[in-house]
Amino acid sequence: MDRTTSLDIEALKMTQEQYILASQPNNLQRPGSAPAYPVGIYGWRKRCLYFFVLLLLVIMIVNLALTIWILKVMNFTVDGMGSLRVSKHGIRLEGISEFLFPLYVKEIHSRKDSPLILQSDRNVTVNARNELGQLTGQLTVGSEAVEAQCQRFEVRSNEDGKILFSADEEEVSIGAEKLRVTGTEGAVFGHSVETPHIRAEPFQDLRLESPTRTLTMEAPKGVEISADAGDFKATCRKEMQLQSTEGEIFLNANTIRLGNLPHGSFATSSPGSTGPKQTVYELCVCPNGKLYLSPAGMGSTCQSTSNVCLWS
């Protein structure tokens, strides 16, 4: 009895152990098979991965928000950005535009109803270059001067394109019908001036003056000086010469006056004799060309030994 009971208990224990072993996974390695390892990320690695994924998501959201804000602030549209509009004819800027670096364009023009203004705190410089990049022309507008550097500078009329002013290394040409100088000191020329006509303004005097040097007027066919509505006056400090190498000097006037001529003495006049006051004089010429007045008499009173001729 006891033996049978002990066998049944042992059989029951064996059956219970088999059931427990059958219900649990078999972790025992079978002979000839590879060892099995757990697959996945566990522990602190898993937490770091989640943290980086969350950080990347936050950065993407911030970048997207900044991009939308920039698009809104800069006023990006399908036609351009802000005051900049892009069309098939080029680029159009509305309002005030500021360029921090060089601008290379083919043509700049404003709208038909508004002017084009180029403004700078220092100066505005426009350069023209050739295919090799060499400077061929430059226009600089500064606070003190306007400078143009080129081979030839021209100013043309808007109507017919006539050259009003041109300048190069050899000459300066003025193509306008009239050159007007409104300064109080007039026009000062350091060298010769070539012109076919010099005329003053209406009801104004024309004055040609050389304070420290000589004034010379030359022409191959003659010099004509005309004062239709006034007087002609020539004044000098020392000597004034009227010279004709092949022709003559012709003075044609109703009255010819020679003022401040010296009076010569008449040798035959008796000293100490008192007579009527002399009112008539004779015009005499010395051998050196000097003019003087001599008291008129029955005959000529001009003498080459007059005091005027001897002391001149």
Sequence and secondary structure as in RCSB ss.txt:
>XXXX:A:sequence
MDRTTSLDIEALKMTQEQYILASQPNNLQRPGSAPAYPVGIYGWRKRCLYFFVLLLLVIMIVNLALTIWILKVMN
FTVDGMGSLRVSKHGIRLEGISEFLFPLYVKEIHSRKDSPLILQSDRNVTVNARNELGQLTGQLTVGSEAVEAQC
QRFEVRSNEDGKILFSADEEEVSIGAEKLRVTGTEGAVFGHSVETPHIRAEPFQDLRLESPTRTLTMEAPKGVEI
SADAGDFKATCRKEMQLQSTEGEIFLNANTIRLGNLPHGSFATSSPGSTGPKQTVYELCVCPNGKLYLSPAGMGS
TCQSTSNVCLWS
>XXXX:A:secstr
 HHHHHHHHHHHHHHHHHHHHHHS   S  TTS      S  THHHHHHHHHHHHHHHHHHHHHHHHHHHHHHTT
B SSEETTEEEETTEEEE S    SS    S     TTS      SS EEEEEE TT  EEEEEEE SS EEEES
S EEEE TTT  EEEEE SS EEE SS      TT    SS    S     TT       SSS      TT    
  SSS      SS      SSS      S     S  B   TTS TT   S    EEEEE TTS EEEEE  SS 
   TT HHHH  
